[in-house]
Amino acid sequence: MPEEELTLDQIRKMAAEIGMTRLSDEHLKQLLRATKAARVRREVLAADLGPADEPAHVYTLDTGGSR
């Protein structure tokens, strides 16, 4: 089911909720575009990735250095 289309007023409210109250209309438009792009990417990734695709973070300890 597709999500409803975001509006500039919804973005303004979202920004205000997180303390971003001094954004200009141009900044709000940029935030709107970025939010839409992030949602599209999230949908694509959710469809294509499974738990086995999660990146593995590997850390090593350098034992050759002096203290």
Secondary structure, DSSP 8 states (H G I E B T S, - for coil): -------HHHHHHHHHHTT-TT--HHHHHHHHHHHHHHHHHHHHHHHH--GGGS---------SS--
